[in-house]
Amino acid sequence: MEVEEVERLPRLSRVAVCGGTHGNELSGVYLVRELLKVKKKKKKEEEDEDGGAMSVLLVLSNPRAMQQCLRYIDTDLNRCFTHACLIGPTLDKTPYEMRRARELNAMLGPKGSAGAMDLICDLHNTTANMGLSLITYSDHDWICMHIFRHLQRQIPDTPVRYIHYDVTSKESYSLDSVGKHGFAMEVGPQPHGVVRSNIYTTMKSGVQYMLDWVHFFNSGVIFDGGFMDVFTVVKHIDYPRDGETHNITAAIHPQLQDRDFCLLRPGDPLFQTFSGETLRYTGSEPLYPFFINESAYYEKGIALCLARKRIKG
């Protein structure tokens, strides 16, 4: 990464930190609530060393789902931020999350406009053993990439990874895509509907170091270049299913469970059927699995995601 590319970018004056996009992912919910209490005590904007204000907007994204400790009420809010969803008519039968997405777009966007937030960090938990992962739609967003490198340096005891979803053929659909720059901060493993102190602390550190980096960036600090691993998503794999009932017939194999980002080679155990048979990975190339056995993805037909790892510099 070249320092000159970062130096030419405009300041990040407006940053949003969002929690509760999925109402049962509790680290982000409690962290945003805590940050709101801290902000209320300070009663002023954070300022960088140059005296220029950085406005940090703290957002609880899906209040109704949070109240009921559910992922969503009607539909997945984090799939409602395409332009088609955001500009459609709002009717009595419009799903709650679609209406809420339009409210958030008005607050944080509009998406694709000059008035959109400079940076959006959307907080998530996963039941998968993924450590702290930044998930983006770009493998060349220098802001997100330098934030990632900063987190890697500042949180050496926690695996920090950069996941790239390639959406060149379709539009991004998540909340963080409303901003000029944005990413999801995914931290796990943590059961949904539960808050674990160590996972909460990791997320809190990640958010604080991210805000620190923005302060440094806005005050003109020069950042070192370098190389980083990028995991680019290739495909998803569903569970084996019964042809008639569509019920799953196998679980993640014990040798694969909790081995997120460990190389999966052709022939490696993938699933174990409920009758005890081992089903092996039949792909043509070794790939890196993640979101292994994510509980929220059962309804989406995803047992795990597979990615290629490459070095980006």
C-alpha positions as CSV (number, residue, x, y, z in Angstrom):
1,M,0.0,0.0,0.0
2,E,1.4,3.4,-1.0
3,V,1.3,6.2,1.5
4,E,0.6,8.7,-1.3
5,E,-2.7,7.1,-2.1
6,V,-4.0,7.7,1.4
7,E,-2.6,11.3,1.7
8,R,-4.7,12.4,-1.4
9,L,-8.0,11.3,0.2
10,P,-10.2,13.9,2.0
11,R,-10.6,14.0,5.7
12,L,-13.0,11.6,7.4
13,S,-15.1,14.2,9.2
14,R,-18.3,12.2,9.7
15,V,-18.0,8.7,11.1
16,A,-20.9,6.4,12.1
17,V,-20.6,3.3,14.4
18,C,-23.7,1.1,14.2
19,G,-24.8,-1.7,16.5
20,G,-27.9,-3.9,16.6
21,T,-28.3,-4.3,12.8
22,H,-29.1,-7.8,13.9
23,G,-30.9,-7.4,17.2
24,N,-29.5,-10.6,18.8
25,E,-25.9,-9.8,18.1
26,L,-25.3,-8.3,21.5
27,S,-21.7,-7.1,21.6
28,G,-22.5,-4.2,19.2
29,V,-25.8,-3.4,21.0
30,Y,-24.1,-3.0,24.4
31,L,-21.0,-1.3,23.0
32,V,-23.1,1.4,21.2
33,R,-25.2,1.9,24.4
34,E,-22.0,2.3,26.4
35,L,-20.5,4.7,23.9
36,L,-23.7,6.7,24.0
37,K,-23.4,7.0,27.8
38,V,-19.7,8.1,27.5
39,K,-20.6,10.7,24.7
40,K,-23.4,12.1,26.9
41,K,-21.0,12.7,29.7
42,K,-18.5,14.4,27.4
43,K,-21.2,16.6,25.8
44,K,-19.0,17.6,23.0
45,E,-17.6,16.4,19.7
46,E,-14.3,14.6,19.7
47,E,-11.5,16.8,18.3
48,D,-8.2,15.9,16.6
49,E,-4.9,17.6,17.4
50,D,-5.5,20.2,14.7
51,G,-8.7,21.3,16.4
52,G,-10.9,20.0,13.5
53,A,-14.0,18.3,14.6
54,M,-14.7,14.6,13.9
55,S,-18.3,13.9,14.4
56,V,-19.0,10.3,15.6
57,L,-22.6,9.3,15.2
58,L,-23.7,6.3,17.3
59,V,-26.6,4.3,15.9
60,L,-28.7,1.5,17.2
61,S,-29.8,0.2,13.9
62,N,-32.7,-2.2,14.5
63,P,-34.5,-1.1,17.7
64,R,-37.5,-3.4,17.4
65,A,-35.4,-6.5,16.8
66,M,-33.2,-5.5,19.7
67,Q,-36.2,-5.2,22.1
68,Q,-37.2,-8.8,21.2
69,C,-33.6,-10.1,21.0
70,L,-34.2,-11.3,17.4
71,R,-32.0,-11.2,14.3
72,Y,-34.8,-9.3,12.6
73,I,-38.6,-8.8,12.7
74,D,-39.7,-9.3,9.1
75,T,-36.6,-9.6,7.0
76,D,-32.8,-9.3,7.3
77,L,-32.0,-5.5,7.7
78,N,-28.5,-6.1,6.4
79,R,-29.8,-7.1,3.0
80,C,-32.1,-4.0,2.5
81,F,-29.6,-1.4,1.3
82,T,-29.7,-1.8,-2.4
83,H,-31.0,1.2,-4.4
84,A,-34.1,-0.8,-5.4
85,C,-34.9,-1.4,-1.7
86,L,-34.2,2.2,-0.7
87,I,-36.2,4.0,-3.3
88,G,-39.3,1.8,-3.5
89,P,-42.7,3.0,-2.2
90,T,-43.4,2.6,1.5
91,L,-46.7,0.9,2.0
92,D,-48.6,-0.5,5.0
93,K,-47.4,-3.9,4.1
94,T,-43.7,-2.9,3.6
95,P,-41.6,-5.0,5.9
96,Y,-40.3,-3.2,9.0
97,E,-36.7,-3.6,8.2
98,M,-37.2,-2.2,4.7
99,R,-38.8,0.9,6.2
100,R,-36.0,1.1,8.8
101,A,-33.4,0.8,6.0
102,R,-34.9,3.9,4.3
103,E,-34.7,5.8,7.7
104,L,-31.1,4.8,8.1
105,N,-30.3,5.8,4.5
106,A,-31.7,9.2,5.2
107,M,-29.7,9.5,8.4
108,L,-26.4,8.1,7.1
109,G,-26.6,8.7,3.3
110,P,-28.2,8.9,0.9
111,K,-26.2,6.0,-0.5
112,G,-23.9,7.1,-3.3
113,S,-24.2,10.8,-2.5
114,A,-21.7,13.4,-1.6
115,G,-23.6,13.9,1.7
116,A,-23.1,10.3,2.8
117,M,-21.1,9.4,5.9
118,D,-17.4,9.4,5.3
119,L,-17.0,6.1,7.1
120,I,-19.5,3.6,8.5
121,C,-18.4,0.8,10.9
122,D,-21.3,-1.7,11.4
123,L,-20.8,-4.1,14.4
124,H,-21.7,-7.8,14.2
125,N,-21.2,-11.0,16.0
126,T,-20.8,-14.5,14.6
127,T,-21.1,-17.9,16.2
128,A,-18.2,-19.0,14.0
129,N,-14.6,-19.0,15.3
130,M,-13.5,-16.0,13.2
131,G,-11.7,-13.7,15.7
132,L,-12.0,-10.1,14.5
133,S,-12.8,-9.8,10.8
134,L,-13.3,-6.7,8.7
135,I,-15.7,-7.4,5.8
136,T,-15.8,-5.1,2.8
137,Y,-16.9,-4.9,-0.8
138,S,-13.6,-3.5,-2.0
139,D,-10.0,-4.9,-2.1
140,H,-8.6,-1.5,-2.9
141,D,-10.3,0.9,-0.4
142,W,-7.1,2.4,1.1
143,I,-9.0,3.7,4.1
144,C,-10.4,0.3,5.1
145,M,-7.1,-1.4,4.4
146,H,-5.1,0.9,6.5
147,I,-7.6,0.6,9.4
148,F,-7.2,-3.1,9.1
149,R,-3.4,-2.9,9.3
150,H,-3.7,-0.6,12.3
151,L,-5.9,-3.1,14.1
152,Q,-3.5,-5.9,13.3
153,R,-0.7,-4.0,15.0
154,Q,-2.7,-2.9,18.0
155,I,-4.5,-6.2,18.8
156,P,-1.7,-8.7,18.3
157,D,-3.3,-11.4,20.5
158,T,-6.4,-11.6,18.4
159,P,-6.5,-12.9,14.8
160,V,-7.6,-9.9,12.6
161,R,-8.6,-10.7,9.0
162,Y,-9.7,-8.8,5.9
163,I,-12.6,-10.4,4.0
164,H,-13.5,-9.1,0.5
165,Y,-16.9,-9.8,-1.1
166,D,-16.6,-9.2,-4.8
167,V,-19.8,-7.5,-6.0
168,T,-18.6,-6.3,-9.4
169,S,-21.5,-8.0,-11.0
170,K,-24.2,-6.8,-8.5
171,E,-24.9,-4.1,-6.0
172,S,-23.7,-4.1,-2.4
173,Y,-26.7,-4.6,0.0
174,S,-25.4,-4.0,3.6
175,L,-25.7,-1.1,5.9
176,D,-22.0,-0.2,5.7
177,S,-22.3,0.3,1.9
178,V,-24.3,3.5,2.5
179,G,-21.1,5.4,3.5
180,K,-18.3,6.6,1.2
181,H,-16.2,4.1,3.0
182,G,-17.4,1.3,5.2
183,F,-17.0,-2.2,6.6
184,A,-18.6,-4.7,8.9
185,M,-16.6,-5.6,12.0
186,E,-17.4,-9.2,12.7
187,V,-16.3,-10.7,16.0
188,G,-16.7,-14.2,17.3
189,P,-17.3,-16.8,18.4
190,Q,-20.3,-15.7,20.4
191,P,-23.8,-17.3,20.6
192,H,-26.6,-15.0,19.4
193,G,-28.6,-13.6,22.3
194,V,-25.6,-13.7,24.6
195,V,-22.8,-11.3,25.4
196,R,-19.4,-12.7,26.2
197,S,-17.0,-10.4,28.0
198,N,-13.9,-11.3,26.0
199,I,-15.7,-10.9,22.7
200,Y,-17.2,-7.6,23.8
201,T,-13.8,-6.4,24.9
202,T,-12.3,-7.3,21.5
203,M,-15.0,-5.4,19.7
204,K,-14.6,-2.4,22.0
205,S,-10.8,-2.4,21.3
206,G,-11.4,-2.6,17.6
207,V,-13.7,0.3,17.5
208,Q,-11.5,2.5,19.7
209,Y,-8.4,1.7,17.6
210,M,-10.4,2.4,14.4
211,L,-11.4,5.9,15.8
212,D,-7.8,6.5,16.9
213,W,-6.7,5.8,13.3
214,V,-9.2,8.2,11.9
215,H,-7.8,10.9,14.3
216,F,-4.3,10.1,13.1
217,F,-5.4,10.2,9.5
218,N,-7.2,13.6,9.9
219,S,-4.3,15.1,11.6
220,G,-1.9,14.3,8.7
221,V,0.0,11.3,10.1
222,I,1.9,9.4,7.4
223,F,1.2,5.7,7.3
224,D,3.7,3.0,6.3
225,G,2.9,0.9,3.3
226,G,3.2,-2.9,3.3
227,F,1.4,-6.1,2.3
228,M,-1.6,-7.8,3.8
229,D,-3.6,-11.0,3.3
230,V,-7.0,-10.6,1.7
231,F,-9.6,-13.4,1.7
232,T,-11.8,-13.0,-1.3
233,V,-15.0,-15.0,-1.2
234,V,-15.4,-17.6,-3.9
235,K,-18.6,-19.4,-3.0
236,H,-20.9,-20.7,-0.3
237,I,-21.6,-24.4,0.5
238,D,-25.0,-25.6,1.8
239,Y,-25.6,-28.5,4.0
240,P,-26.5,-31.9,2.5
241,R,-30.3,-32.1,2.3
242,D,-33.0,-34.6,1.9
243,G,-34.4,-34.4,-1.6
244,E,-38.0,-34.5,-0.5
245,T,-38.2,-32.7,2.9
246,H,-35.2,-30.4,2.3
247,N,-34.1,-31.0,5.9
248,I,-30.4,-31.1,6.4
249,T,-28.9,-34.6,6.7
250,A,-25.4,-33.8,8.0
251,A,-23.5,-31.4,10.3
252,I,-20.1,-29.8,9.9
253,H,-17.5,-32.5,10.4
254,P,-15.7,-32.4,13.9
255,Q,-12.3,-32.0,12.2
256,L,-13.5,-28.9,10.4
257,Q,-15.6,-27.3,13.2
258,D,-14.0,-24.1,14.6
259,R,-11.2,-24.2,12.0
260,D,-12.2,-20.9,10.3
261,F,-9.4,-19.6,7.9
262,C,-7.6,-23.0,8.0
263,L,-6.9,-24.3,4.5
264,L,-9.5,-26.8,3.3
265,R,-8.0,-29.2,0.8
266,P,-9.8,-31.5,-1.7
267,G,-10.5,-34.8,0.2
268,D,-10.6,-33.2,3.6
269,P,-13.6,-34.1,5.9
270,L,-16.4,-31.6,5.3
271,F,-19.6,-33.0,6.8
272,Q,-20.6,-35.9,9.0
273,T,-24.1,-37.3,8.2
274,F,-26.5,-38.1,10.9
275,S,-26.0,-41.8,10.2
276,G,-22.2,-41.3,10.8
277,E,-20.8,-41.2,7.2
278,T,-18.0,-38.7,6.5
279,L,-18.5,-36.5,3.4
280,R,-15.4,-35.0,2.0
281,Y,-14.6,-31.7,0.2
282,T,-14.8,-32.3,-3.5
283,G,-13.7,-28.9,-4.8
284,S,-11.0,-28.6,-7.4
285,E,-8.7,-26.3,-5.3
286,P,-7.7,-25.7,-1.7
287,L,-9.7,-22.8,-0.2
288,Y,-10.1,-21.1,3.2
289,P,-13.4,-21.7,5.0
290,F,-15.0,-19.1,7.3
291,F,-18.5,-18.5,8.8
292,I,-18.3,-22.3,9.6
293,N,-21.6,-23.4,11.0
294,E,-22.8,-19.9,11.6
295,S,-26.2,-20.3,13.2
296,A,-27.9,-17.4,11.5
297,Y,-27.0,-18.9,8.1
298,Y,-29.0,-22.1,8.4
299,E,-32.0,-20.2,7.0
300,K,-29.9,-18.9,4.1
301,G,-28.7,-22.4,3.1
302,I,-25.1,-21.7,4.0
303,A,-22.9,-24.1,6.0
304,L,-19.7,-22.2,5.3
305,C,-18.1,-19.7,3.0
306,L,-14.9,-20.4,1.0
307,A,-12.3,-17.9,0.0
308,R,-9.0,-17.5,-1.8
309,K,-6.2,-15.9,0.1
310,R,-3.9,-13.5,-1.7
311,I,-1.3,-10.9,-0.7
312,K,-2.3,-7.3,-1.4
313,G,0.1,-4.5,-1.4
